[in-house]
Amino acid sequence: MKNTVPERIVIDDWLVSPPEGLIFRDEETVHLEPKAMAVLVYLASRAGDVITREELEKVVWHGAIIGYDAVTSTIIKLRKALQDNARNPRYIATIPKRGYQLIAQVNLAAEMDFTVSQSASDQPSPNKSVNLPTPKWLSWRKSSPVILLALLAVSIISIGLIKTEQHDIVQRSSVRLIVIPFNNISDSAEQSYVADAITTDIITDLSTLNGVQVFGHHTSNNFRNADISPDDIRKKLNADYILKGTVWHSGDNIRINVQLINSDDGYNIWADRYDLTRNDLFSVHQLVATGIISVLDIKTTKKEQYRLAQHSTNNLIAYDYFQKGQQISKSSTRESLELASELYRNAIETDPGYGRAYGALAYILATRYRRGWTDNPQESIDRALSMAKQGVELDNNTPHTFWSLGYVYFMRKELNDAKRAAEESIKVAPSYADGYALLALINNHQGNFNYAIELIKKAKSLNPYYTWDYSFNLGMAYYFSGDLDQAIKALEEAQERNESAIPVKLFLAASYARNSQLEQAEWTVSELEILSPSATLSHTETTIPIAKPEHKFRLLKDLRKAGLPE
């Protein structure tokens, strides 16, 4: 296949060859990744203009959901390749709160015929020098805008960002859907937990379907009561559809209205109303999920249909106990977890077959073990394992019970078992972001840092408004892989999201210390001692489930350097 492309682009003193993925200066030859080259080509086509992050995501990533740091990390790679300085830029300037600007002089080389190769062996080696002909330069600014846009388009084709028969492009195999938290319109605000429970159950049901990519709970909650148009949601998330609903609750009567909105034009493509009694609550999420499957013509397997038909419990009182426990446990304080534990125990006493309640209680027991909030740590973690196993035995159709089992195994330092349970959670629910995050955490502790980074980026794509532990996971992976600047950046973001998270402060103190930022390290340790007096080197060594001795030794050495007491 033949395309006319710019033979070369000159950006100041660099010679850029988009078809080869190479840049040259004097005796230097540098290989750029396809995405980095695509960003550079686009910036060059708009030299002098400020390009927003959103525009780059739309043009280069074609609107796919990516982690917030994808554009940033690509710019960092470009600056490194160009030997640019972010604080005193010569090529790419960051315009605060606006975007990026190519500030160097740009010229376009003469055109040439470029043949897209069918074979990988035809591609130039990244490490191989290429002898370049001396080109006949044309001024980029003086060229016809139509020609320039055409040249830019075929340049992007040549580096594989627009679909051609010669390039394998990852295609979207499922629709993207966000469930906005259902609005409680009852007279009593106390009934809001019912609306939240319905929202959560619908998200869980849809996450088990391969034909739907549903965004996670925390991303959903970010749009609670938000005055935002469907078009703005589409721009932020690249979501195809938006599900909204209201819940009215009075006595035993419940009315639920739902509407499925096409984000492209803002029109409803489906709406329904359900007049139910409280005893029908268990079937609401199934009815809504079935309606969405029908209107969007989503193909489902028999196993997926079976899972949709299952109920975690048929006992309304147990369901109420569990949902109130879920609501209270969100603050994660010692007192709130104690109260949530009591509610989960009440749910189990009311319905001994309620698997999710066992899993939730197991998680709290393991959390108390991790935080030193128990007088008998071994008894707590043993009981947590028993509860988690029972949860899976009672309900293996939801990802949450497998997640809880994986987390308990993780706290017991039984990492292989933890990994198997976490993997099972995303087999049950392919869109379950927290499952990918837990799997990343486990791989971090097993020493598989690059794979952990891949997993956490996957989790972020499913849950763009992620919680602190996602950034913590990423920071830990960068810390152990030796990229301290990225580690500190991720861990500081995690700390901004949760000031009281003990693991974040541990790894942030260690990262500061290893990076010779001792003042920041000591300050972080002082905050840590206030939050958790039990946070010592000996407690960390005992409880943190790091598999490889050399990695644990490095962490303890850096924490000792930061001033964490023995």
VEXKESE-875057 format. One record per residue: residue in one letter; x, y, z of N, C-alpha, C in turn. Coordinates in steps of 0.02 Angstrom, whole numbers, plus 50000, padded with zeros to 5 digits. Layout:
BEGIN
AXYZXYZXYZ;...
//
This chain:
BEGIN
M500424994050000500005000050000500445006250000;K500315011049954500745016849948500375022949975;N500755026950014500495033150039501025038550030;T500815044650016501275050150014501335053150083;V501935053350110502045055750178502625060550178;P502695064750230503285068950234503905064450240;E504395065750198505005061850203505335062850270;R505365068950292505655070550357505325076950383;I505355077850448505155084150480505765086650518;V505895093050516506435095950555506125099950612;I506295098250673506085101950732506715104750763;D506845111150749507455114450770508065110650743;D508465107550787509065104050764508955096450760;W508345094150768508185087050763507865085550695;L508075080050665507775077450604507315071650623;V506675072150606506175067250626505945063250566;S505945056650573505715052150520505125048150545;P504495050550534503905046950560503845039850535;P503965038450469503875031550447504335026650482;E504945028950501505425024550532505395024550608;G505025029450636504975029950708505635032150739;L506015036250703506685038250725506765045850724;I507185048450769507395055450766508165055450767;F508445060550732509175060850724509435067850740;R510035068050768510385074350777511135072850779;D511515075950734512235074550729512335066950724;E512675064150773512815056950771512305052850811;E511805056250839511315052850882510735050150841;T510515044150859509905041150830509485038650888;V508855040950892508415039150948507765036150920;H507565030450947506935027250927506365029750971;L505805031550940505215033550977504665028250971;E504315027151027503735022751025503195025850980;P502765021650950502255024350904501835029950933;K501605029350995501185034551025501585040951033;A502215040451054502635046351063502745049850996;M502875045850944502965048850877502325052250854;A501755049050866501115051950845500995058650879;V501145059050944501065065350980501535070650952;L502155068750938502635073450911502415076050842;V502175071550800501945073550733501345078350739;Y500895076850785500305081150792500505088050820;L500945088150869501185094550895501535098550840;A501915095050798502265098450743501765101350693;S501215097850682500715100350635500355106550661;R500395107550726500065113350758500575117550796;A501195117850768501735121350803501525128350822;G501655130150886501465136750911500785136950944;D500355131950929499695131650960499725127851026;V499285129751072499235126051134498745120351123;I498975114151133498575108151121498365105251188;T497715104451198497475101851262497595094351268;R497595092051329497645084851343497065081151309;E496465084051311495875080851282495955080051206;E496245085151175496335084751103496835079251084;L497375078651123497865073351110497555066551121;E497145065851174496815059451186496355057551128;K496005062551101495535061351046495895059450981;V496445063150966496785062250902497245056150903;V497635055450957498145050250959497875043650986;W497465044151039497185038051070496475036751045;H496235040851000495575039950969495025039551020;G495095043351075494565043751125494525037851171;A494995033051166494975027251211495095029551282;I494795025951331494905027551401495615025651420;I495995030551441496685029351462496785032451530;G497305030251564497475033251628497655040551620;Y497555044451674497685051551671498405052951653;D498865048351673499575049651663499825047351594;A499385044851550499615042251486499915047951443;V499555053551438499815059251400500445062051433;T500405062751499500985065551536501605061251525;S501535054751532502115050351525502385050551453;T501935051351404502165051851334502555058251323;I502325063751352502695070151347503375069551381;I503385066051439504025065051474504515061151429;K504255055951395504685051951350504945056251293;L504515060551266504735064951211505265069751235;R505165072651294505675077351320506335073851332;K506295067651356506905063851367507265062551301;A506875060651250507165059151185507465065351153;L507125071051161507365077351132507875080851176;Q507995077951236508455080951285508225087951304;D507565088451315507245094751333507195095351409;N507085101351432507025102751503506335105751516;A505935102451558505245104751570505225111651601;R505725113251643505725119751677505985125351632;N506415123551586506695128451539506665125451469;P506065124851441505985120851380506265124251317;R506515120151274506745122351208506285119851153;Y505935114251167505525111151117504785111051137;I504625107851194503935107051215503815110651281;A503355115451280503195119151341502535116751369;T502495116251436501855114951470501535121551486;I500915122451463500535128451478500055126651534;P500175128951595499775126751653499025127351641;K498675121851658497945121351655497675121951583;R498115121751533497885122251464498125116451421;G498775115051421499015109551379499745110151363;Y499935108251302500635108151281500715112051216;Q501315114851207501455119051148502145117351122;L502185115951057502835114951025503095121951008;I503645123951040503885130851033504495131250988;A504755125650964505335125750920505125127150848;Q505625129350807505505130450736505385123750701;V504875123450659504695117150624504725118250549;N505025113350515505035113250442504865106250418;L504565105950358504345099650330504805097750273;A505005091350272505445088950218505055087650155;A505415086350101505105084750037504705078350043;E504195077650000503785071650002504145065749972;M503935059949992504215053849963503685048449963;D503745043549921503295037749923503525033049977;F503045031150019503215026650075502795020450068;T503125014650067502775008350062502695005250131;V502075004150152501955000950217502154993650212;S502594991650256502864984850253502364979750279;Q502354973950247501934968450270502284964350322;S502944964950326503334960550369503694964450422;A503704961650482504064964950537504804965450521;S505064960750481505774960850466505954966650422;D505454969850389505594975550346505674982050385;Q505474981850450505504987950490506224989150512;P506434995550515507114996950536507214995350609;S507804992950626507964991450695508024997850735;P507744998050797507805004050838508525005950852;N508975001150852509665002550869510115003350808;K509815003150748510215003350688510225010450660;S510825013050644510885019650615510645019350543;V510345024750520510085025150452510425030950416;N510705029850358511005035150319510455038950283;L510415045350296509875049450269510105053650211;P509705054150159509865058850107509765065950131;T510135070650103510035077550121509385079950090;P508875081750129508235083450101508205090650077;K507695091950038507555098650014506995101450057;W507175105950104506695108150154506175112950126;L505575111950151505025116550135504795119550200;S504575125750199504335128950260503665126050280;W503615123550343502975120750368502445126250368;R502635132050392502155137450399501875139850332;K502295139450279502085142150215501735137050171;S501725130650193501405125550154500645126250157;S500315123550107499585123750105499295119950164;P498825122850201498515119350258498205112750237;V497895112650178497575106450155498095100950146;I498665102950113499205098050103499475095650169;L499575100450216499855098550280499415093750317;L498755094950316498305090350350498315083450318;A498355083350252498385076950218499025073250235;L499585077150237500225074050254500215071450325;L499915075350371499865073150440499465066750445;A498905066350409498485060450412498855054250390;V499205054750332499545048750309500155047250352;S500435052350385500985050950432500735046850490;I500145048650515499865044750571499685037750548;I499435037150486499315030450460499955026350460;S500505029550439501135025950432501415023550497;I501215026750553501465024250617500925020450655;G500395018650619499935013550645499385015850690;L499165022250685498655024650731497965025150698;I497935024450632497295024150598497255017250566;K496665014350569496605007450546496765006850472;T497215002250455497345000250386497374992650387;E497334989750326497354982450324498034979750344;Q498554983850347499214981550364499364981950439;H498924985250478499074986450548498544983350593;D498774980150646498314977250694498144982450746;I497544984750748497324989750795496844986450845;V496914988150908496464985450959495774988550949;Q495294984450936494614986850923494194986250986;R493714990750993493264990351050492764984651037;S492764979851081492324974051072491694974651114;S491624979951153491044980651196490844987951202;V490224989051221489994995851231490214998251300;R490325004751306490525007751370489925011151402;L489805009551464489195011951497489365014151568;I489075019751588489145021951657488455022251689;V488435019651751487815019951790487885025751839;I487495030951829487495036651876487115034451939;P487375036051999487015033952060486275035952058;F485845031152070485125032452069484955037552123;N484485041852106484305047252151483725045252196;N483825046052262483305044552310482815050452313;I482195049452292481705054852294481175053552347;S481335049052394480875047552449480865053452497;D480365053452539480325058752590480885058152641;S481115052052653481635050852703482315050152670;A482785054452692483475053952666483815047552689;E483555044552743483855038352769483795032652720;Q483325033252673483225027952624483715028352565;S484195033052568484675033752513485085027452503;Y485175023552557485585017552550485245012452504;V484575012752498484225008252453484395010052380;A484395016552364484575018652297485295016852281;D485735017752331486445016052320486525008552310;A486145004552347486194997252340485974995052271;I485434998052246485194996252179485724998152127;T486015004052134486545006252088487125001252088;T487344999452147487914994852154487764988052124;D487164985552136486984978952109486954978952033;I486704984452004486684984951931487384985051902;I487834989051933488524989351909488844982351913;T488724978951969489014972251977488754967451923;D488094967651911487804963251861488104964551792;L488144970851773488394972551707489134971051700;S489504971451755490224970051752490374962751737;T489884958351745489994951251731489914949651657;L489704954551617489564953351546490164955351503;N490374950951459490924952451414490744957751363;G490094958551348489884963251297489804970351321;V489934971651386489854978351414490484980051455;Q490734986051445491244988551490490914993851534;V490784992151595490434996651641490954999751688;F490905006251698491385009751740491255008151814;G491795008451853491775006351923491375010951968;H491275008552029490855012152078491115019152093;H491765019952100492035026552119491965031552063;T492025029152001491905033651944491165035451942;S490735030551954490025031951957489865037152010;N490145036352069490005041052124490245048152110;N490735048752067490995055352051490465059652016;F489965056351986489455060051950488795060451989;R488825058752053488225059052095487985066352100;N487345067352084487035074052088487395079252046;A487795077151998488175081951957487725084951903;D487775091451895487405094851842487845094851779;I487815089351743488255088351686487875085151629;S488005087351569487635084851511487915078151488;P487505074251452487745067951424488355068951380;D488375074451343488945075751299489585076751339;D489535080251396490125081251438490365074751469;I489885070451488490075063851514490425059851460;R490155060151399490475056551343491195059051333;K491295065651336491965068451327492445066351382;K492185066051443492625064251499492805056851500;L492325052551482492415045351490492425041451425;N492225044651371492115041051308491595035551318;A491085037151358490545032351371490035032651315;D489795026851294489295026551242488595027851269;Y488465025251329487795025751358487825027551432;I487295030751454487245032951524486585030251552;L486635026851608486025024351641485895028651703;K485295031451706485075035451763484445032451792;G484295034251854483685031751884483495035451947;T482875034651967482635037352030482295031752070;V482315032552136482005027652181481545031352230;W480915029552229480435032252278480225026452322;H480245027752388480145022352436479675024952491;S479115021552501478645023252554478335016952582;G478495015452645478245009252675478525003252638;D478064998952615478274993052577478274994252502;N478085000252481478035001652409478655005252383;I478875003052324479475005952293479315007052219;R479475013052196479415014452124480115016352098;I480325013052045480975014352016480885016151942;N481155021951923481165024051854481875023851827;V481965021151768482635020751738482605023451667;Q483165026251645483215028551576483925027451551;L483975024751491484625023551458484705028851404;I485255032651409485355038551366485945037351319;N485845038951257486385038851208486805045251218;S487445044451234487855050251250487995054551189;D487935051751129488075055651069487575061351058;D486925059851069486425064951055486005066851116;G486105063251172485745064951233485035062351236;Y484825058351186484145055751186484095049051222;N483505048051254483365041551285483275036351230;I483595030651239483455025151192483035019751226;W482955020351291482545015551328482375018451396;A481775017351418481565019551484481045014551510;D481025013851577480535009351605480375011451677;R479815009051701479615010351771479415003851803;Y479635002951866479494996851903479134998751968;D478524996451976478144997252038478184990652076;L478544990852133478714984752168478564985352242;T478614979752276478614979752349479334978652372;R479454979752436480134978952462480404971852450;N479964967052450480174960152438480424958952367;D480264963552322480484962952253481164966252240;L481454969352292482084972952283482624968652251;F482624962152268483164957752245483154956752170;S482584957952139482534956652067482624962952025;V482674968852057482704975152019483314975251974;H483904973852001484514974351960484484969551901;Q484174963651912484114958851858483654961451803;L483094964651823482624967351774482954972851732;V483324977151766483654982751731484194980051684;A484604975551709485144972651668484854969151607;T484304965551616483994961951560483724966951508;G483444972551532483204977651486483764980651444;I484334981951476484914984751440485184979751389;I485234973551410485474968351364485024967951302;S484384968551313483904967951257483954973951210;V483954980051237483934985951194484594986951157;L485154984851188485804985651156486004979451117;D485574974451117485704968151081486374965151099;I486494964551164487124961751190487064954151192;K487544950751163487534943451164487794940951232;T487444936451262487644933751327487704926151323;T488164923451363488244916251367487754913451419;K487684906951418487244903651468487504904851539;K488174904851546488454906051613488294913051637;E488344918051592488184924951611487444925551628;Q487014922251590486294922451605486154919251673;Y486514913851688486414910451752486614915051810;R487184918451802487414922951855486924928651866;L486644931351812486164936851819485544934651857;A485374928251852484764925751884484854924451958;Q485474924551982485604922852052485514928952098;H485304927652159485244932852210485704931152268;S486064936252293486494934952350486104932852412;T485504935652418485054933852473484344935052452;N483884931452483483174932652473482844935152537;N483264936952585483014939152650483084946652655;L482524950152658482524957452657482874960452718;I482774957452776483084960152837483844959352833;A484074953552810484794952452802485084957452751;Y484714958552697484924963252645484994970252674;D484524972352715484554978952747485174979552792;Y485294974452833485884974452876486534975252834;F486564971352781487174971452740487274978252706;Q486754981052677486824987452642486994993052690;K486724992952750486914997952800487644997152821;G487864990852825488564989652840489024992352786;Q488824991352723489204993952666489265001552670;Q488715004852688488705012152691489165014652747;I489135011452804489515013752862490265012352854;S490435006752822491135004752818491555009152772;K491225013452733491595017452685492105022152716;S491975024552777492445029152809493075025652834;S493035019052844493625014852862493975016952927;T493615020152973493905021453038493815015253082;R494165015053138494115009253182493395008453207;E493085014153224492405013953251491905011753197;S491995014453135491515012753082491565005353063;L492175002653064492264995653047491964991053101;E492014993253164491704989353219490944989053209;L490654994853193489924995153184489714991153122;A490104991753067489954987853007490004980353020;S490504978353060490584971253078489954968553112;E489694972453157489094970453193488504969653145;L488444974153097487904973753048487984967653003;Y488604966152983488724960252941488574953852981;R488744953853045488584947953086487824947053092;N487474952653099486744952353101486464949553036;A486764951552980486534949052915486634941552910;I487214939152935487364931952932486904928052978;E486754930753037486294927453084485594927053054;T485404932153017484734932352987484694927652927;D485244927552887485274923152828485964919752827;P486024913852856486674910352859486964908552791;G486574909352737486824907952670487024914052631;Y487104919752664487244926152631488004926752620;G488254924252563488974923952551489324930652552;R489014935852524489344942352522489454945252592;A489004943752638489094946152707489704942852739;Y489804936452725490414932952750491034936252722;G491024937652657491604940752625491754947652653;A491234951652665491324958352691491614958152762;L491364953452803491614952752871492344950352870;A492504945852824493194943452817493674949152801;Y493454953652757493874959352739494014963752800;I493504965052841493594969252900494074965852950;L494004959452960494454955853005495174956352981;A495274955652915495954956152887496224963252893;T495784968252885495994975252891496194976852963;R495804974253011495984975353082496664972053097;Y496784966253068497434962953076497994967253048;R497884970052988498404974152956498554980452996;R498034983353025498124989753059498304988953133;G498354982753157498514981653227497944983253274;W497324982753249496744984353290496444978053321;T496844973553342496594967353373497084964953426;D496814962153479497234959553533497524952753516;N497224949353469497454942753450497504942453373;P498064944853345498124945353272498034938653236;Q498334933253262498304926953227497584924253225;E497234925053280496544922853282496114926753232;S496244933253227495864937453180495974935353108;I496604934253089496744932653019496524925453003;D496544921053052496294914253041495534914253031;R495204918153072494474918653067494274921953001;A494674926852980494554930252916494574925152859;L495064920652860495124915752807494524911052807;S494314908852866493744904452870493114907752842;M493014914152860492424917852836492454918752760;A493054920452734493124921752662492994915452622;K493264909752645493154903452610492414901752609;Q492074902952666491364901452670490964905952623;G491194912252616490854916852571490864914452499;V491454911952477491514909452409491104903052400;E491114898852451490734892552447489994893952440;L489754899152474489044900852472488844904752410;D489304908752384489144913052326489764913952283;N489804909952230490364910452183490154913752118;N489594917452120489344920852060489454928352063;T489784930652115489944937752121490694938552130;P490994943852101491714944752108491934946552179;H491474949352219491654951952284491904946552333;T491594940652330491804935452377492504932952359;F492654932352294493324930352274493834935852292;W493624942152284494074947652302494244947352376;S493744946352418493874945952490494344940252507;L494244934452475494674928752487495394930352465;G495464933652407496124935552384496464940352432;Y496084945052458496364949952504496594946652569;V496194942052595496384938552657497014934352646;Y497034930652591497644926852575498244931452569;F498134937252540498674942152532498944944252601;M498494945752647498714947852714499054942052752;R498894935952733499214930152764499884928452730;K500064932352679500684931352641500664924952600;E500074922452587499984916552544499824919052474;L500354921552440500254925552380500004921552320;N500204915452313499964911452257499214910252261;D498974908652322498254907752332497884914352323;A498194919752346497894926452337497824928052263;K498334926552225498324927952153497764923952118;R497694917552136497164913452105496474916252120;A496364918452182495714921152200495574927752163;A496074932052159495984938352123495844937252049;E496204932452020496084930751950495374928251939;E495124924451988494444921851983493934927551985;S494084932852024493614938452029493514941851961;I494054942351920493964945651855493744940751801;K493784934251816493464929451770492704930051778;V492484930751839491764931551852491514938151824;A491914943451832491704950251811492274953651774;P492294953151707492854955951668492934963551675;S492424967151697492484974351707492594976351780;Y492784971551822492844972851893493524976051907;A493534982651910494164986451917494544984651980;D494194983752036494534982252099494884975452096;G494624970952054494964964452046495644965252014;Y495684969551962496324970851930496804974451978;A496524978952019496944982552067497234977852119;L496824973152145497084968352194497604963852161;L497484961852100497964957552065498624961352055;A498584967852043499194971952037499564972152104;L499194972952158499504973152225499874966652239;I499564961052223499864954552235500494953752193;N500454955552129501044955052086501604959652108;N501424965352136501934969852164502334966152218;H501984962852262502314959452318502674953052297;Q502494950552238502854944752211503464946752171;G503544953352161504124955752123503994956552049;N503374955952027503204956651956502984963851942;F503454968551946503284975651948503004978151881;N503304976051826503064978451761502344976051747;Y502214969751766501534967151756501044970751803;A501274972351863500844976051910500664982851880;I501134986151847500984992651816500464991851762;E500524986651721500024985351669499324984351699;L499304980451753498664978851785498334985151814;I498734989251847498444995151879498215000151826;K498555000351769498325004651715497665002151686;K497584995551683496954992651662496404994451712;A496564993951776496074995651828495865003051822;K496355007351809496205014551803495765015851742;S495865012051688495445013151629494725011251642;L494615006351686493935004251704493635008651758;N494055012151794493825016251850494235022751851;P494125027251801494545033151794494565037651855;Y494025037751894494025041651956494175036852014;Y494775034252012494985028752056495125031252127;T495175026552172495325028152242496085028152254;W496285030052314496985031052330497415024852319;D497115018952330497515012852327497765011252257;Y497425013952205497675012952137498345016552128;S498375022852149498995026652144499535023752190;F499325021252248499795018052294500125012052260;N499705007952228499955002052193500485003952141;L500315009152102500765011452050501415014052080;G501355017852134501945020552167502395015052195;M502095009852222502495004352249502885000852194;A502544999852136502884996552080503475000652056;Y503375007252051503925011552029504495011752081;Y504315011552145504815011652199505275005552192;F504974999652187505384993552184505754992952117;S505484995852064505834995552000506365000851993;G506415005352044506955010252045506805016952015;D506185017951991506005024451962505715028852017;L506145031952056505935035552116505525041652101;D505675045252047505285051152031504555049352018;Q504455044051978503765041851964503445038952027;A503845035552069503575032752131503315038352176;I503725043552185503525049052228502905052652201;K502895053552135502325056852103501685052952117;A501695046352106501095042252117500905042052190;L501395041352234501245040752306500995047352334;E501255052952310500995059452332500275060352309;E500105057852249499415058152227498975053752272;A499225047852290498845043452335498735046852402;Q499245050352427499185053752491498675059452487;E498655062952431498155068252423497445065452426;R497365059252401496705056152399496515053252467;N497015051452507496885048552573497465050152620;E497395055452659497925057852703498095052852759;S497625048452774497735043952832497915036852812;A498065035652748498235028852726498945027152748;I499005022252793499655020352822500135017552769;P499925012952725500395010252676500695015552631;V500285020652614500535025952571501115029652604;K501015031352667501545035052703502175030852712;L502085024452722502675020052729503105020252666;F502775019152608503165018952546503385025952524;L503005031052542503215037852525503835039752565;A503835038052629504425039352671505035035652644;A504935029352625505485025352598505745028352532;S505285030652490505485033452425505865039952435;Y505615044252481505975050452496506685048852521;A506735044052566507385042452595507865039852542;R507635035452500508065032652447508255038052397;N507825043052388507955048452341508335054252374;S508585053052435508985057952473508585064252490;Q507925063552496507505069152519507335067752593;L507845068252635507785065952704507305070152745;E507275076652731506825080852770506105078752759;Q505925077552695505245075252679505115068352709;A505635064052707505565057252734505415057552809;E505795061552845505705062052918505035065052936;W504815069952897504165072952910503605067852899;T503665063852846503165058752832503135053552888;V503715051652915503735046952971503405049953032;S503505056353044503195059553103502435059453096;E502175060553036501455060053024501215052853035;L501615048153012501445041153018501385039053092;E501845041453133501835039653205501225042453240;I500975048153217500375051053246499765046853227;L499735045053162499165041153137499145034053165;S499735030953171499755023953191500385022653233;P500325023253300500905022053344501195015053336;S500795010353310501045003453301501455002753237;A501515008053198501895007753136502645008153152;T502945002453161503665001953176503994997353124;L504644997153125505004992653080504824985353093;S504784983553157504634976553173503924974653152;H503444979253163502754977853143502704977453067;T503054981953032503044981852959503344975352932;E503904973252961504234967152940503784961052949;T503394961153003502964955453020502344955152975;T502064961052959501404961152926501424962152851;I501944965452825501934966852753502114960652713;P501694958552666501794952052633502234952452570;I502844954752577503304955052521503664948352515;A503634945352455503884938552447504644938052447;K504974942552412505694941952403506074945652458;P506524942152493506884945152550507264951452531;E507544951652471507934957552452507494963752445;H506864962752425506414968452419506194970852488;K506054966152532505864968152601506454971552635;F507054968952624507664971852654507744979052631;R507634980252566507704987052539507204991852571;L506574989552577506064993852607506234995452680;L506424990352718506584991552789507194996052796;K507674995152753508274999352755508105006652742;D507675007852692507485014752677507045017752732;L506605013652762506195016152818506625017652879;R507125013652890507595015052945507955021652933;K508155022652871508495028952852508025034852861;A507375033752849506875039152856506725040552929;G506925036152975506825037353046506255033453078;L505985028453043505465024353074505755020353132;P505455020653191505745017253249505735009653242;E506195006553279506254999253277505624995853305;
//
